């Protein structure tokens, strides 16, 4: 399993970073990112802690762990600047909390996120438009199929729009608790239920994560 969207008690999750990593290893994770919710005030605080825990986990255990962030409910004018700052202080994976149908996310968040060269993943983008998805494809921003209840209700639309625009999809858990972490079997069911065929599912779960890992290591 590869998963680039998880949360700890540094934002709204329930576990410490190191425990979340250990729980993920126990169900077969090989790569993960911890991407707690951030705004301008807690950005440096969150990354300082995550970098220490991820470094320890990689040194002692057989897993690759990236410290990251999910820029969440921030003014759209500041998304690019926050992403740039996050990268400069050590965020390896930068997600933006997209316009999920479950929350009152500011309109324009999707297009602001996919327009930034510092953003890796637009999380749960909701009813994303072809225009937004086309921009994501142009800038290499991945569109998330979400394993989280509620956010995942728009997965079928995200898949359809990505196919129309040529955008690349990625599947993440958006885990906030240990029971949210996905097994490979469950991830496959989410992918297939989102409208992908078996070959597309294999690409989503195997090739796309490896491409993202290569991108991160090449920076």
C-alpha positions as CSV (number, residue, x, y, z in Angstrom):
1,X,0.0,0.0,0.0
2,X,1.0,3.6,-0.8
3,X,-1.0,6.4,0.9
4,X,-0.2,10.1,0.6
5,X,-3.0,11.6,2.7
6,X,-3.2,10.8,6.5
7,X,-3.7,12.8,9.7
8,X,-2.6,12.7,13.3
9,X,-3.5,14.5,16.5
10,X,-1.4,17.4,15.3
11,X,-4.6,18.4,13.5
12,X,-7.9,16.3,13.6
13,X,-6.6,12.8,13.8
14,X,-6.5,10.6,16.9
15,X,-3.0,9.1,16.9
16,X,0.5,10.4,17.3
17,X,2.6,10.4,14.1
18,X,4.8,7.6,15.2
19,X,1.9,5.4,16.2
20,X,0.0,6.0,12.9
21,X,3.2,4.9,11.1
22,X,3.4,1.8,13.2
23,X,-0.2,0.9,12.6
24,X,0.2,1.4,8.9
25,X,3.2,-0.9,8.7
26,X,1.1,-3.6,10.5
27,X,-1.4,-3.7,7.6
28,X,1.1,-3.7,4.8
29,X,2.0,-0.1,4.1
30,X,5.3,0.5,2.3
31,X,5.0,4.3,1.6
32,X,2.9,6.9,3.3
33,X,2.7,10.7,3.9
34,X,1.4,12.3,7.0
35,X,-0.3,15.5,5.8
36,X,-1.9,17.2,8.8
37,X,-4.2,20.2,8.2
38,X,-2.4,23.5,8.2
39,X,-2.8,27.2,7.7
40,X,-0.2,30.0,8.1
41,X,-0.1,29.8,11.9
42,X,0.6,26.1,12.5
43,X,2.6,25.3,9.3
44,X,6.1,25.3,10.8
45,X,4.9,23.7,14.1
46,X,3.4,20.7,12.3
47,X,6.3,20.1,10.0
48,X,8.9,20.4,12.7
49,X,7.3,17.5,14.6
50,X,6.5,15.4,11.5
51,X,10.0,15.6,10.2
52,X,11.4,14.2,13.4
53,X,8.9,11.3,13.6
54,X,9.2,10.4,9.9
55,X,13.0,10.4,10.2
56,X,13.0,8.0,13.2
57,X,10.5,5.7,11.5
58,X,12.5,5.4,8.4
59,X,15.7,4.8,10.3
60,X,14.2,1.9,12.4
61,X,11.5,0.4,10.2
62,X,10.9,-0.8,6.7
63,X,8.8,2.1,5.4
64,X,9.2,5.3,3.5
65,X,7.4,8.1,5.3
66,X,7.0,11.7,4.0
67,X,6.3,14.7,6.2
68,X,3.7,16.7,4.5
69,X,0.7,19.1,4.9
70,X,-2.8,19.6,3.7
71,X,-3.5,23.3,3.2
72,X,-7.0,23.5,4.4
73,X,-9.8,26.2,4.2
74,X,-7.3,29.0,3.6
75,X,-7.9,32.1,1.4
76,X,-7.4,31.1,-2.2
77,X,-5.1,34.0,-2.8
78,X,-2.6,32.5,-0.3
79,X,-2.6,28.8,-1.4
80,X,0.4,29.1,-3.7
81,X,2.4,31.1,-1.1
82,X,1.6,28.6,1.7
83,X,2.6,25.7,-0.6
84,X,5.8,27.4,-1.5
85,X,6.6,28.1,2.2
86,X,5.7,24.5,3.1
87,X,8.1,23.2,0.5
88,X,10.9,25.5,1.7
89,X,10.7,24.2,5.3
90,X,10.6,20.5,4.5
91,X,7.2,19.3,3.3
92,X,7.8,16.5,0.9
93,X,4.1,16.1,0.0
94,X,1.8,19.0,-0.3
95,X,-1.9,18.5,-0.6
96,X,-4.7,21.0,-0.8
97,X,-8.1,20.4,0.7
98,X,-10.3,20.5,-2.4
99,X,-13.9,21.5,-2.8
100,X,-15.5,18.4,-1.3
101,X,-19.2,18.4,-1.4
102,X,-19.2,17.7,2.4
103,X,-17.8,21.1,3.5
104,X,-18.1,24.8,2.7
105,X,-14.8,25.0,1.0
106,X,-14.2,28.4,-0.7
107,X,-15.1,28.4,-4.3
108,X,-11.9,28.8,-6.4
109,X,-9.9,26.5,-4.1
110,X,-9.6,23.8,-6.8
111,X,-8.3,26.1,-9.5
112,X,-5.9,27.9,-7.1
113,X,-4.5,24.5,-6.0
114,X,-4.0,23.0,-9.5
115,X,-2.4,26.2,-10.7
116,X,0.5,26.0,-8.2
117,X,3.7,24.2,-9.1
118,X,4.3,23.4,-5.4
119,X,1.1,21.3,-5.0
120,X,1.3,17.6,-5.4
121,X,-2.3,16.4,-4.8
122,X,-5.7,18.1,-4.9
123,X,-7.5,16.1,-2.2
124,X,-11.2,15.2,-2.6
125,X,-11.9,17.8,-5.3
126,X,-15.7,17.3,-5.3
127,X,-17.5,18.4,-8.4
128,X,-14.3,19.4,-10.2
129,X,-14.7,21.0,-13.6
130,X,-13.0,19.9,-16.8
131,X,-11.2,23.3,-16.9
132,X,-9.8,22.7,-13.4
133,X,-8.8,19.1,-14.2
134,X,-7.1,20.2,-17.4
135,X,-5.0,22.7,-15.4
136,X,-4.1,19.9,-13.0
137,X,-3.0,17.7,-15.9
138,X,-0.9,20.6,-17.3
139,X,0.8,21.2,-13.9
140,X,1.2,17.6,-12.8
141,X,-1.2,17.9,-9.9
142,X,-2.8,14.6,-9.0
143,X,-6.5,14.4,-8.4
144,X,-7.5,12.3,-5.5
145,X,-10.0,9.4,-5.3
146,X,-10.9,9.5,-1.6
147,X,-11.3,6.6,0.7
148,X,-12.9,8.8,3.3
149,X,-16.7,8.5,4.0
150,X,-18.5,11.5,2.6
151,X,-15.6,12.9,0.6
152,X,-15.7,9.8,-1.6
153,X,-19.2,10.4,-2.7
154,X,-17.9,12.4,-5.7
155,X,-15.3,9.8,-6.7
156,X,-17.2,8.7,-9.8
157,X,-17.4,12.3,-11.0
158,X,-13.7,12.9,-10.3
159,X,-12.8,9.8,-12.4
160,X,-15.1,10.8,-15.2
161,X,-13.6,14.3,-15.3
162,X,-10.1,13.1,-15.1
163,X,-10.6,10.9,-18.1
164,X,-12.0,13.8,-20.1
165,X,-9.1,16.0,-19.3
166,X,-6.2,13.7,-19.1
167,X,-5.5,14.4,-15.5
168,X,-3.8,11.7,-13.3
169,X,-5.6,10.1,-10.4
170,X,-4.3,8.9,-7.1
171,X,-6.1,7.0,-4.4
172,X,-5.6,7.9,-0.7
173,X,-7.3,7.0,2.6
174,X,-7.5,10.5,4.2
175,X,-7.1,8.5,7.4
176,X,-7.9,10.2,10.7
177,X,-7.9,7.0,12.8
178,X,-6.3,3.6,12.5
179,X,-9.5,2.0,11.2
180,X,-9.4,4.4,8.3
181,X,-6.1,3.0,6.9
182,X,-6.7,0.9,3.8
183,X,-5.7,-2.6,3.0
184,X,-4.8,-3.3,-0.6
185,X,-8.0,-5.2,-1.1
186,X,-10.2,-2.4,0.2
187,X,-8.3,0.2,-2.0
188,X,-9.0,-2.0,-5.0
189,X,-12.7,-2.0,-4.2
190,X,-12.8,1.8,-3.9
191,X,-11.1,2.1,-7.3
192,X,-13.4,-0.3,-9.0
193,X,-16.4,1.3,-7.4
194,X,-15.3,4.6,-8.7
195,X,-15.7,3.4,-12.3
196,X,-12.2,2.2,-13.1
197,X,-11.5,-1.1,-14.8
198,X,-9.0,-3.6,-13.6
199,X,-6.1,-2.3,-15.7
200,X,-6.8,1.3,-14.6
201,X,-7.1,0.1,-11.0
202,X,-3.6,-1.5,-11.2
203,X,-2.1,1.7,-12.7
204,X,-3.8,3.8,-9.9
205,X,-2.5,1.6,-7.1
206,X,0.9,0.7,-8.4
207,X,2.3,2.9,-11.1
208,X,1.0,6.4,-10.1
209,X,2.4,6.1,-6.5
210,X,5.8,5.1,-7.8
211,X,5.8,8.0,-10.2
212,X,5.0,10.4,-7.3
213,X,7.8,8.8,-5.2
214,X,10.2,9.4,-8.1
215,X,9.1,13.0,-8.4
216,X,9.7,13.6,-4.7
217,X,13.1,12.0,-4.7
218,X,14.2,14.0,-7.8
219,X,13.5,17.4,-6.2
